[in-house]
């Protein structure tokens, strides 16, 4: 997909959009956009007047024909904007479809393996995928460990490790196993896979209008009805004043007064907003999710992997009490023999670097105790009856005290010293004795402080969640520049803080990849799950990051704000340029009957006829001129909402008045000579 990000507008997309512009003239399609539907109805009426002038009593066929072509172009330009936005999505869908093909799957049947087509697989089936083979469908690794090439989906060439039982057990159909062998349980039926949903979404088939878009559409429809009534009532008024207002003139007036600019671009803005998120390798489950990200007030971020690199490695063994470094290291190693986490492996690597040894045979036959968020410890129960644990200092302290042990006097001071340096202390204990600490070191990602400063300028509060103790959490929070933090965080703590913020009327975003993150992802207004994470996390979230970069939530929020800002800016511009068109048409129509209205003819346009045509031409050509802005989005700069509003009103409000004055006047100079 990444290769296609640069090919946003190709000749094929433009050609297809031009063709679709005419196809979309179907009244059943146009009715979905009430503003442009009114323009189309007006175009049809003027066409009838051109074809049957005697029946309608048309005097100037040339003027009516000109009005017809200008109105037709107005509708086509609006259709072209929407078709162009849709075309970009379809181009991305086509590239994804190339990765979706029928694959031969090794389905486990009874005690053997049977080769079947991937289209025959159903949810719950189990398949075996070996090195060089394609994964036939979305699923979860239930046995084994393998390196998987996901470049067809994510665009990233580096393979990722997938293994059973962890947060990185989810696999996507269409990706390839490049090493080892895994057993996968299929989690979706044909046509319901992650790739199928993604294709449907980027094609626009599943795009529904967001609440804000519906509200704006309702406003535009109301304005259209109001001006329709105004124009209809103008006919008897004009007759009373003995002003000859033909039907083409009244239709021209109506088209210029209703908000055709934003009406023609509104759908394209929404589609382009989702398209920008998809180009960024994030799959939004709905337009509502993208829009909500633009209104975010609070962002919940995990420390590990998001704010820091997440590669917490053992860098030092610190004894407590009268213990020795070698003793601490030995028990730390024994507790890590069967620990496949990066932290566990780093303990054994540190042992080798320091030339220390331990009795590996002592761990043989022992029962490994996995780390759990509830206990915040891991370890091993040896076959000789001893229990070895390593984990958070307070958790190990309570565990030792529960067995009647005593806590060394210098434990708190030494663990605090590690925490103050930004490290994570892990206590090592055997039964009722604490032997020392493992100093785990992590590093804040470069540029995070600056990014959080940007979020602060946007008015977004950042909260870091971490399982570290308060001192370590405070040090990392200060170094990263987050606004608040939750130390020794459990899954329920994330939900609690999300609900607390939402109770204050705030919208909350968060990222996650594990099954324990699923409840919080579902509770958040914007939940961004990692593609490398569990199926539960991806199903709970309303966005999925294909690159599995937790910090990407910051860019997603910026894209959401850009979408809202683009819609608001172009709406402001559209309504503002209607004001200029009032000054162009109304004085021109009534000056002859009401000479006093000449004072409003500040443009000094050539004639009533040229004024109407000039305003109509400008009304038509402004739509294609704004298409690039609608597709690209208004440039977003982090600042407060008040400053942002002031900036947009000045640029697009004032600009929306000034630009039409200049444009209509220039067009009038040409039109006046022509007629």
PESUL-V412808 format. One line per field, one symbol per residue. phi: phi as a letter, one per 20 degrees, with the letter a starting at -180 (. if undefined). A space follows every 50 residues. Layout:
BEGIN
phi=???
END
This chain:
BEGIN
phi=.ffeffefcdgfffffffffgffffggfffffcgffffffffffffffff fcfffemfedfgfffffgfffffgffffffgfffffffffffffffffee cfdedeefcmecccecfffefcgofdcdcdgneeffafacfdbnbbeded ffdenefffdecbfndfddfcdgnededbmbcddefdbegndfgffffff fffnfdfdffgfffffffffffffffffffffffgfffffemdedfggff ffffffefffffffdgffffffffffffgemceefaffffffffdfdcce cfffndedfnefdfcaddfcmdfdgffffffffffdgdeefgffffffff gffemecbefffefnfefdffcffelbbrbeffeoeddccrggfffgfff ffdnedegfeffffffffffenedededccldceercdeedccfffnfff ffffffffndedcedbeffgfffffffffenffbbcelfdgfffffffff fffendecdbdaceffeggffffffcddeefeeffgffffedbcefeldg ffgfffffffffffffffffffffffffgffgfeegfffdffecgffgfe efelfgbgffffffffffgffffffeggffffnfgdcgafffffffffff feffffefgfgfffffffffffffe
END
